[in-house]
Amino acid sequence: MFKRKNAAVWAMIALLCLTSCGRREAISAGAFNSTMEEQGYVIVDATNQTQTEYVEAISLAQKDGYQIEFYVFSDVETAFSVFNQNKSLFEDKAGTGSIELSKDIGNYHFYSLTTNGNYYLLSQVDNTMCYVVADAEYKAEITDIIKLLGYE
């Protein structure tokens, strides 16, 4: 009986590792736009607002006084560098009683911060990244849509 319980526990641990350590799939700007439109967001193409050659696309999904920004970079290294730069800027805003969450798993990097009435979120998968700065009152709504996109 002990061996069976042990085997079941190890099987569950292996299954958890396989499902949680798997590669995330980046979505395209088109998939982001269509998903967000289906969820009631207004989409703005902001690609032409930047002159940098390493940004291929920028989509802004706007709703209820906040927006979720989606970036497609020319390569993974650039996306990761931009993620880290913004993460450092967000970390500097942390105050007393802040809530931070950070995940780094394979091709996926996530950081969120709730502090001083604001919610900050970064989520990078391969050469794409979601970026949010919003009032904390929208945190649950934003978290739900980021999960729907596969970026949380």
C-alpha positions in Angstrom: 0.0 0.0 0.0 2.8 2.4 0.8 4.4 1.8 -2.6 1.1 2.6 -4.4 0.6 5.9 -2.5 4.2 6.8 -3.2 3.8 6.1 -6.9 0.6 8.1 -7.1 2.3 11.1 -5.4 5.3 10.9 -7.8 3.0 10.6 -10.8 1.1 13.7 -9.7 4.4 15.6 -9.2 5.6 14.6 -12.7 2.3 15.7 -14.2 2.5 19.0 -12.5 6.0 19.6 -13.7 5.1 18.7 -17.3 2.1 21.0 -17.4 3.7 23.9 -15.5 7.1 23.8 -17.2 5.8 23.7 -20.7 6.5 26.3 -23.3 4.1 29.1 -23.7 2.8 30.0 -27.2 3.1 33.6 -28.2 0.1 35.0 -30.0 0.2 37.3 -33.0 -0.9 40.9 -33.0 -3.9 39.8 -35.2 -4.9 37.2 -32.6 -4.5 39.7 -29.8 -6.7 42.2 -31.7 -9.5 39.8 -32.5 -9.6 38.3 -29.0 -9.7 41.8 -27.4 -12.4 43.0 -29.8 -14.5 39.9 -28.9 -14.1 40.9 -25.2 -15.4 44.4 -25.9 -12.1 46.4 -26.2 -11.5 49.0 -28.8 -8.3 48.3 -30.8 -5.8 51.0 -31.8 -2.8 50.2 -34.0 0.0 52.3 -32.5 2.8 50.8 -34.5 3.5 54.0 -36.3 4.0 55.9 -33.0 7.5 54.5 -32.6 10.5 54.9 -34.9 12.5 52.0 -33.5 13.4 49.2 -35.8 13.1 46.5 -33.2 9.3 47.0 -32.7 7.3 45.2 -35.4 3.8 46.0 -34.0 2.0 47.7 -31.2 -1.7 47.2 -30.5 -3.6 49.1 -27.8 -6.8 47.5 -26.4 -8.8 50.2 -24.7 -11.8 49.8 -22.3 -13.2 51.5 -19.2 -10.5 54.0 -18.6 -7.5 51.7 -19.1 -5.6 50.0 -21.9 -3.6 46.8 -22.4 -0.7 47.3 -24.7 0.6 44.4 -26.9 4.1 44.6 -28.5 5.7 42.4 -31.1 9.5 42.8 -31.2 11.9 41.7 -33.8 13.5 39.1 -31.6 13.3 37.4 -28.2 16.3 39.1 -26.8 14.9 42.6 -27.4 11.6 41.6 -25.9 13.3 40.2 -22.8 15.5 43.4 -22.5 12.4 45.6 -22.7 10.6 43.4 -20.2 13.5 43.7 -17.7 13.8 47.5 -18.2 10.1 48.0 -17.5 10.2 45.6 -14.6 13.0 47.6 -12.9 10.9 50.8 -13.4 7.8 49.1 -11.9 9.8 47.7 -8.9 11.0 51.3 -8.1 7.3 52.2 -7.6 6.7 49.6 -4.9 5.5 51.1 -1.6 4.5 49.8 1.8 2.0 47.0 1.5 2.7 46.3 -2.2 1.8 43.0 -3.7 4.3 41.6 -6.2 4.2 38.5 -8.4 7.1 37.3 -10.5 7.4 34.2 -12.7 10.2 33.1 -15.0 9.6 29.8 -16.7 11.3 29.0 -20.0 10.2 31.4 -22.7 7.7 33.1 -20.3 8.3 36.0 -18.0 5.6 37.7 -15.8 5.7 40.5 -13.3 2.8 42.3 -11.6 2.7 44.9 -8.9 -0.2 46.3 -7.0 0.8 49.5 -5.0 -0.5 52.9 -4.1 -3.8 52.3 -5.9 -2.2 51.2 -9.2 -1.8 47.9 -11.0 1.3 47.2 -13.1 1.7 44.2 -15.3 4.3 42.8 -17.8 4.1 39.5 -19.5 6.6 38.4 -22.1 6.3 35.3 -24.3 9.0 34.8 -26.9 9.2 38.1 -28.9 5.8 39.5 -27.6 4.9 41.4 -24.5 1.8 42.7 -22.7 2.1 45.9 -20.8 -0.4 47.5 -18.4 -0.5 50.4 -16.0 -4.0 51.0 -14.6 -6.0 51.8 -11.5 -6.0 48.9 -9.1 -9.8 48.7 -9.3 -9.3 47.0 -12.8 -6.9 44.4 -11.6 -9.3 41.4 -11.6 -10.7 42.3 -15.0 -7.2 42.7 -16.4 -5.9 39.5 -14.9 -8.9 37.6 -16.4 -8.2 38.9 -19.9 -4.4 38.2 -19.6 -5.2 34.7 -18.6 -7.6 34.3 -21.6 -4.7 35.4 -23.8 -2.4 32.8 -22.3 -0.1 35.4 -20.8 -0.7 34.9 -17.1 
